[in-house]
């Protein structure tokens, strides 16, 4: 590469956390660059903290006082003597003022110029520049306007419309509005969420392109006017506007359309005077609302979460390219030299409840990603790590690569079946059901894929006999194979006269009884009795910590078994099964009347802020009626009445901070309220 105006990078501060911080640290190691980590109090033991050459505490859990604090990160930069800063993605990655502060401190900013970030960071100005660069855009309205004027513009555009935050991304501060009467609430909600997430509440309007493909093009530019694109990625499968699955190349883009998309992205980057890595995002639709087949959506002035799929199909390391450009080196690749080989697919593993999409936290009791040819894991955690609720819940990314898409899909399905993540609830069930779906295998999907096929809430999976077998074998393998002494008063019914042990597990309301007898050479004979009977004979091939490798007449079984409290968690085929153990009777509870109340408390699913209380104490509400709005993880959650009744107590007002599990409202069912009212009338 050219050495003109180059500057050697010797020590780099990573202004981020999680898997992207780990990814940057490892890339720097490969290039001989020392690294500096910053961390908050909950991240004291985090992997990025452990791997960096130096680490600096920058504040408490609240992101505003740590990872979003320009002052504290710049202070760590100056204390460390680092000569460069990489922002990763999220947090301050697209904050032009942070980039300027880094440059004022005398360090190199690994990213685009602050002026380009300002220009492209506003969706409004970016759209205007796209129009000037002759890149197709979606019809809409931007500019200063009152809510009433915006509502009038929405009528002109025609419903459905999108209310979108001018700053930021990731679907935050964006609301779909299908009817005029819903516009005001959507506007207020989008504005609040944008202000909380990005510190900027300005919004604009766009015509909603229904069920499009979400396509993005990776570009890289240097300081000398050279710009190349590295092909496109398909990011259509999303949940609440958050990407879940990404792949390269897109199965929907063929022929000249691929060149047109790439050329449009390069034109826009040149018009913006862009440098370093960036992504130009498009919507692909058959409706052609503006006479074109694809439309500019936005430009991300940073590295994207899904960059690994581009790396695997092109062979370019985007972190290495970013650091080379930041050091003043010229690109040594031309557009004609970019080749796409095979197919790569990425899925994002989140610490969240797949039924509700709410983040989950706790300790990772077992974390064992799959390995093998064509499998890559980008992760920021390992077994024993604590997962805080304070930040984005993504744990890791699983990326597969194969010579063609059908082979990549098969590899993804197998890898997800082998994934073990126990102790924290994850979205693995959702990922499995997406990967196994026939339409996904055929490459036929849009942004409405999850809704179209009813996958927004993964279906419950019946606990297979193998999960009970694994739990029993793991629990009894370390137990001595001997009968209890005759004086043991509890031996009856627990040990068979002919040998063997009995264990019991609760699955919901069903109790399963498992008789297990140890055989020779690591073999076990098991009999399961619940709703139906099963008999199994398995061989223990190996145990490695919480991992258990079994062999039965149908083949090998890899699973994970760990204990959480009194329960056993069994990870098998990408699903986690919780097997309860019957609790001993607590005599103090007898006659206490515990659980007799028919009232209900609505609790906060995680720490957050009460944004708005929508009803008053004593109000009669219908089932599903909104009670209040809670903001947590920079996302608004509406707390609804679970049934018709009366709101008895509202402990918090708007603006109150609440902890996870805090009681937000207390309710009585309608019938109970009537009974109490009648009793009061009689007493009167």
Secondary structure as UniProt FT lines:
FT   TURN            4..5
FT   STRAND          11..14
FT   HELIX           18..30
FT   TURN            31..32
FT   STRAND          34..40
FT   HELIX           41..43
FT   TURN            44..45
FT   HELIX           47..51
FT   STRAND          54..59
FT   HELIX           63..65
FT   TURN            66..68
FT   HELIX           70..80
FT   STRAND          84..86
FT   TURN            91..94
FT   HELIX           96..104
FT   TURN            105..106
FT   STRAND          108..109
FT   HELIX           114..121
FT   HELIX           123..132
FT   TURN            133..134
FT   STRAND          140..141
FT   HELIX           147..157
FT   STRAND          161..165
FT   TURN            170..173
FT   STRAND          174..177
FT   HELIX           180..182
FT   HELIX           183..198
FT   STRAND          203..207
FT   TURN            210..211
FT   STRAND          213..221
FT   TURN            223..224
FT   STRAND          227..234
FT   STRAND          238..239
FT   TURN            240..241
FT   STRAND          242..243
FT   STRAND          245..248
FT   TURN            251..252
FT   HELIX           256..271
FT   TURN            272..273
FT   STRAND          276..284
FT   TURN            289..290
FT   STRAND          294..300
FT   TURN            305..306
FT   HELIX           307..314
FT   HELIX           318..326
FT   TURN            327..328
FT   HELIX           335..337
FT   STRAND          343..350
FT   TURN            354..356
FT   STRAND          362..363
FT   STRAND          366..368
FT   TURN            373..374
FT   STRAND          375..379
FT   TURN            383..384
FT   STRAND          386..387
FT   STRAND          394..402
FT   HELIX           405..418
FT   STRAND          420..422
FT   HELIX           428..435
FT   HELIX           438..441
FT   TURN            442..443
FT   TURN            447..448
FT   HELIX           449..452
FT   TURN            453..454
FT   HELIX           465..476
FT   TURN            477..478
FT   TURN            486..487
FT   TURN            489..490
FT   TURN            492..494
FT   TURN            497..498
FT   STRAND          501..507
FT   TURN            508..509
FT   STRAND          510..518
FT   TURN            521..522
FT   STRAND          523..529
FT   STRAND          533..544
FT   TURN            545..546
FT   STRAND          547..552
FT   TURN            553..554
FT   STRAND          555..564
FT   TURN            565..566
FT   STRAND          567..572
FT   TURN            573..574
FT   STRAND          575..580
FT   HELIX           587..589
FT   TURN            590..591
FT   TURN            594..595
FT   STRAND          600..603
FT   STRAND          608..613
FT   TURN            617..618
FT   STRAND          620..621
FT   TURN            623..624
FT   STRAND          626..632
FT   TURN            633..634
FT   STRAND          635..640
FT   STRAND          645..649
FT   TURN            654..655
FT   STRAND          657..658
FT   TURN            660..661
FT   STRAND          663..669
FT   HELIX           670..683
//
